[in-house]
Amino acid sequence: MKEQWLLFCERFSNLSEREKWLVSAGGWVSILLISLTFLLDPATETRQSTQRNLERERSAVQLTQADINVLVAKLKRDPDAEINKKLKALTLANQELSEELSNVVDSLIAPSQMAELLETVLGSSNNLKLESLQSLPAESITKTSDSAGYFLHPVKITISGRYFDIKDFLAKLEGMPVKYFWRSFDYKVQTYPKAELVLVVYTLGTRQEFISG
């Protein structure tokens, strides 16, 4: 191990000043990226847990609605007391799930406020540059248009700046007293020390069209 280290030091000392600078810069970038991973892992785990809970709610609503549609079709062909009983139970379960989903929606920030929230947090930093900010098309949370009537409203923001300025922006965004979901996070180092962050967050609403604030 010691011999390998001495050999590395000898090779490093034989490099030109420009090559030494590039090797050192590459090492520091690697350290910063590893540090970013450790800093964001806890927050990412929490967001992923919330995301999984939402996905389970969505799947339960879809499965229940599919069962209801099957039973309704059977009821039209051959009315039966047992089918009526199952239909009533499934309808009640669907209503309960819809109420739970409604409570989740009520606790989230309004779709019309998402872009304003991102701009407000970004405005608190003078060292970050807003490259783009756009509201993406709304998406139904179920496969059928007549089921729950809830829609995802994603907002995509692209900013550039130094690592620590981006880190502070994320910390402020995470600490805001409003609820929303994180969909994707893409951090890339451009020309050191400048980096670019592409972030997509979303909330839920009862209308498909986006209403600007």
One Martini backbone bead per residue (centre of mass of N, CA, C, O) as a GRO file, in nm:
protein
  213
    1MET     BB    1   0.059   0.062  -0.021
    2LYS     BB    2   0.304   0.250   0.012
    3GLU     BB    3   0.416   0.208  -0.275
    4GLN     BB    4   0.169   0.316  -0.424
    5TRP     BB    5   0.177   0.601  -0.304
    6LEU     BB    6   0.462   0.675  -0.404
    7LEU     BB    7   0.397   0.635  -0.701
    8PHE     BB    8   0.172   0.849  -0.713
    9CYS     BB    9   0.345   1.091  -0.620
   10GLU     BB   10   0.549   1.076  -0.853
   11ARG     BB   11   0.344   1.111  -1.082
   12PHE     BB   12   0.227   1.380  -0.984
   13SER     BB   13   0.504   1.545  -0.990
   14ASN     BB   14   0.528   1.500  -1.319
   15LEU     BB   15   0.322   1.688  -1.364
   16SER     BB   16   0.167   1.940  -1.469
   17GLU     BB   17   0.001   2.207  -1.355
   18ARG     BB   18  -0.259   2.151  -1.514
   19GLU     BB   19  -0.285   1.849  -1.435
   20LYS     BB   20  -0.296   1.892  -1.130
   21TRP     BB   21  -0.550   2.067  -1.131
   22LEU     BB   22  -0.742   1.856  -1.259
   23VAL     BB   23  -0.709   1.635  -1.046
   24SER     BB   24  -0.799   1.806  -0.803
   25ALA     BB   25  -1.077   1.890  -0.909
   26GLY     BB   26  -1.187   1.602  -0.940
   27GLY     BB   27  -1.169   1.529  -0.641
   28TRP     BB   28  -1.356   1.753  -0.528
   29VAL     BB   29  -1.607   1.676  -0.690
   30SER     BB   30  -1.636   1.394  -0.570
   31ILE     BB   31  -1.671   1.484  -0.278
   32LEU     BB   32  -1.925   1.662  -0.325
   33LEU     BB   33  -2.108   1.435  -0.439
   34ILE     BB   34  -2.094   1.254  -0.189
   35SER     BB   35  -2.203   1.466   0.008
   36LEU     BB   36  -2.477   1.506  -0.134
   37THR     BB   37  -2.579   1.219  -0.089
   38PHE     BB   38  -2.577   1.228   0.229
   39LEU     BB   39  -2.768   1.482   0.256
   40LEU     BB   40  -3.024   1.366   0.068
   41ASP     BB   41  -3.112   1.084   0.165
   42PRO     BB   42  -3.320   1.144   0.394
   43ALA     BB   43  -3.515   1.317   0.222
   44THR     BB   44  -3.560   1.104   0.001
   45GLU     BB   45  -3.685   0.884   0.181
   46THR     BB   46  -3.934   1.048   0.267
   47ARG     BB   47  -4.046   1.103  -0.017
   48GLN     BB   48  -4.068   0.805  -0.103
   49SER     BB   49  -4.272   0.722   0.113
   50THR     BB   50  -4.496   0.918   0.025
   51GLN     BB   51  -4.513   0.815  -0.264
   52ARG     BB   52  -4.597   0.523  -0.195
   53ASN     BB   53  -4.862   0.596  -0.054
   54LEU     BB   54  -4.996   0.728  -0.298
   55GLU     BB   55  -4.980   0.484  -0.487
   56ARG     BB   56  -5.162   0.302  -0.313
   57GLU     BB   57  -5.412   0.480  -0.330
   58ARG     BB   58  -5.439   0.475  -0.635
   59SER     BB   59  -5.460   0.164  -0.669
   60ALA     BB   60  -5.711   0.124  -0.491
   61VAL     BB   61  -5.903   0.297  -0.657
   62GLN     BB   62  -5.873   0.144  -0.925
   63LEU     BB   63  -5.959  -0.141  -0.828
   64THR     BB   64  -6.236  -0.063  -0.716
   65GLN     BB   65  -6.352   0.054  -0.978
   66ALA     BB   66  -6.325  -0.206  -1.144
   67ASP     BB   67  -6.515  -0.379  -0.968
   68ILE     BB   68  -6.764  -0.204  -1.004
   69ASN     BB   69  -6.790  -0.233  -1.312
   70VAL     BB   70  -6.832  -0.539  -1.313
   71LEU     BB   71  -7.086  -0.549  -1.129
   72VAL     BB   72  -7.267  -0.368  -1.298
   73ALA     BB   73  -7.269  -0.552  -1.545
   74LYS     BB   74  -7.394  -0.799  -1.399
   75LEU     BB   75  -7.653  -0.657  -1.295
   76LYS     BB   76  -7.776  -0.605  -1.578
   77ARG     BB   77  -7.796  -0.912  -1.659
   78ASP     BB   78  -7.808  -1.038  -1.332
   79PRO     BB   79  -7.980  -0.996  -1.078
   80ASP     BB   80  -7.836  -0.987  -0.736
   81ALA     BB   81  -7.797  -0.990  -0.401
   82GLU     BB   82  -7.487  -1.042  -0.379
   83ILE     BB   83  -7.403  -0.818  -0.570
   84ASN     BB   84  -7.529  -0.588  -0.413
   85LYS     BB   85  -7.355  -0.628  -0.162
   86LYS     BB   86  -7.078  -0.588  -0.298
   87LEU     BB   87  -7.137  -0.312  -0.420
   88LYS     BB   88  -7.183  -0.163  -0.155
   89ALA     BB   89  -6.903  -0.220  -0.031
   90LEU     BB   90  -6.733  -0.096  -0.260
   91THR     BB   91  -6.858   0.184  -0.255
   92LEU     BB   92  -6.775   0.249   0.035
   93ALA     BB   93  -6.470   0.209  -0.007
   94ASN     BB   94  -6.442   0.426  -0.226
   95GLN     BB   95  -6.537   0.664  -0.053
   96GLU     BB   96  -6.311   0.642   0.161
   97LEU     BB   97  -6.074   0.680  -0.036
   98SER     BB   98  -6.167   0.955  -0.145
   99GLU     BB   99  -6.148   1.100   0.129
  100GLU     BB  100  -5.850   1.055   0.177
  101LEU     BB  101  -5.758   1.199  -0.084
  102SER     BB  102  -5.893   1.470  -0.016
  103ASN     BB  103  -5.718   1.525   0.236
  104VAL     BB  104  -5.452   1.540   0.083
  105VAL     BB  105  -5.527   1.774  -0.106
  106ASP     BB  106  -5.600   1.985   0.122
  107SER     BB  107  -5.286   1.979   0.234
  108LEU     BB  108  -5.202   2.106  -0.024
  109ILE     BB  109  -5.082   2.295  -0.249
  110ALA     BB  110  -5.176   2.490  -0.485
  111PRO     BB  111  -5.122   2.489  -0.818
  112SER     BB  112  -5.109   2.814  -0.845
  113GLN     BB  113  -4.851   2.818  -0.616
  114MET     BB  114  -4.595   2.669  -0.711
  115ALA     BB  115  -4.433   2.876  -0.879
  116GLU     BB  116  -4.428   3.094  -0.656
  117LEU     BB  117  -4.267   2.931  -0.452
  118LEU     BB  118  -4.006   2.895  -0.618
  119GLU     BB  119  -3.954   3.200  -0.661
  120THR     BB  120  -3.932   3.278  -0.363
  121VAL     BB  121  -3.691   3.100  -0.289
  122LEU     BB  122  -3.502   3.203  -0.515
  123GLY     BB  123  -3.510   3.514  -0.423
  124SER     BB  124  -3.318   3.455  -0.159
  125SER     BB  125  -3.101   3.421  -0.397
  126ASN     BB  126  -2.820   3.584  -0.567
  127ASN     BB  127  -2.650   3.309  -0.686
  128LEU     BB  128  -2.891   3.230  -0.865
  129LYS     BB  129  -3.010   3.092  -1.178
  130LEU     BB  130  -3.282   3.119  -1.388
  131GLU     BB  131  -3.355   2.921  -1.665
  132SER     BB  132  -3.639   2.771  -1.583
  133LEU     BB  133  -4.019   2.783  -1.579
  134GLN     BB  134  -4.270   2.517  -1.572
  135SER     BB  135  -4.586   2.395  -1.654
  136LEU     BB  136  -4.705   2.094  -1.668
  137PRO     BB  137  -4.905   1.865  -1.759
  138ALA     BB  138  -5.171   1.723  -1.658
  139GLU     BB  139  -5.254   1.427  -1.447
  140SER     BB  140  -5.414   1.151  -1.405
  141ILE     BB  141  -5.440   0.921  -1.129
  142THR     BB  142  -5.617   0.768  -1.334
  143LYS     BB  143  -5.727   0.578  -1.610
  144THR     BB  144  -6.005   0.702  -1.556
  145SER     BB  145  -6.202   0.995  -1.601
  146ASP     BB  146  -6.456   0.894  -1.384
  147SER     BB  147  -6.342   0.857  -1.096
  148ALA     BB  148  -6.189   1.092  -0.898
  149GLY     BB  149  -6.084   1.383  -1.014
  150TYR     BB  150  -5.763   1.382  -1.010
  151PHE     BB  151  -5.457   1.590  -1.040
  152LEU     BB  152  -5.150   1.638  -1.163
  153HIS     BB  153  -4.911   1.925  -1.092
  154PRO     BB  154  -4.639   2.003  -1.258
  155VAL     BB  155  -4.307   2.152  -1.187
  156LYS     BB  156  -4.035   2.302  -1.369
  157ILE     BB  157  -3.691   2.361  -1.261
  158THR     BB  158  -3.405   2.567  -1.366
  159ILE     BB  159  -3.079   2.589  -1.220
  160SER     BB  160  -2.781   2.790  -1.139
  161GLY     BB  161  -2.470   2.714  -0.959
  162ARG     BB  162  -2.351   2.657  -0.671
  163TYR     BB  163  -2.358   2.409  -0.452
  164PHE     BB  164  -2.432   2.568  -0.182
  165ASP     BB  165  -2.665   2.728  -0.309
  166ILE     BB  166  -2.835   2.482  -0.387
  167LYS     BB  167  -2.852   2.361  -0.106
  168ASP     BB  168  -3.002   2.604   0.024
  169PHE     BB  169  -3.250   2.592  -0.159
  170LEU     BB  170  -3.344   2.306  -0.074
  171ALA     BB  171  -3.371   2.364   0.228
  172LYS     BB  172  -3.589   2.586   0.200
  173LEU     BB  173  -3.795   2.417   0.044
  174GLU     BB  174  -3.822   2.191   0.263
  175GLY     BB  175  -3.904   2.421   0.498
  176MET     BB  176  -4.171   2.473   0.401
  177PRO     BB  177  -4.522   2.529   0.515
  178VAL     BB  178  -4.572   2.310   0.279
  179LYS     BB  179  -4.730   2.076   0.059
  180TYR     BB  180  -4.555   1.830  -0.145
  181PHE     BB  181  -4.398   1.680  -0.435
  182TRP     BB  182  -4.134   1.473  -0.554
  183ARG     BB  183  -4.012   1.352  -0.866
  184SER     BB  184  -3.733   1.504  -0.958
  185PHE     BB  185  -3.355   1.485  -0.964
  186ASP     BB  186  -3.098   1.695  -1.135
  187TYR     BB  187  -2.745   1.688  -1.093
  188LYS     BB  188  -2.494   1.901  -1.258
  189VAL     BB  189  -2.174   1.945  -1.359
  190GLN     BB  190  -2.017   2.172  -1.535
  191THR     BB  191  -1.833   2.439  -1.473
  192TYR     BB  192  -1.621   2.466  -1.249
  193PRO     BB  193  -1.850   2.544  -0.990
  194LYS     BB  194  -2.074   2.494  -1.186
  195ALA     BB  195  -2.428   2.412  -1.173
  196GLU     BB  196  -2.719   2.196  -1.241
  197LEU     BB  197  -3.079   2.211  -1.172
  198VAL     BB  198  -3.343   1.964  -1.206
  199LEU     BB  199  -3.681   2.023  -1.096
  200VAL     BB  200  -3.967   1.814  -0.993
  201VAL     BB  201  -4.283   1.919  -0.886
  202TYR     BB  202  -4.598   1.840  -0.701
  203THR     BB  203  -4.953   1.848  -0.710
  204LEU     BB  204  -5.300   1.855  -0.628
  205GLY     BB  205  -5.619   1.840  -0.813
  206THR     BB  206  -5.964   1.882  -0.947
  207ARG     BB  207  -5.827   2.010  -1.201
  208GLN     BB  208  -5.676   1.998  -1.510
  209GLU     BB  209  -5.640   2.283  -1.528
  210PHE     BB  210  -5.430   2.552  -1.515
  211ILE     BB  211  -5.423   2.807  -1.256
  212SER     BB  212  -5.319   3.106  -1.239
  213GLY     BB  213  -5.207   3.356  -0.990
   0.00000   0.00000   0.00000
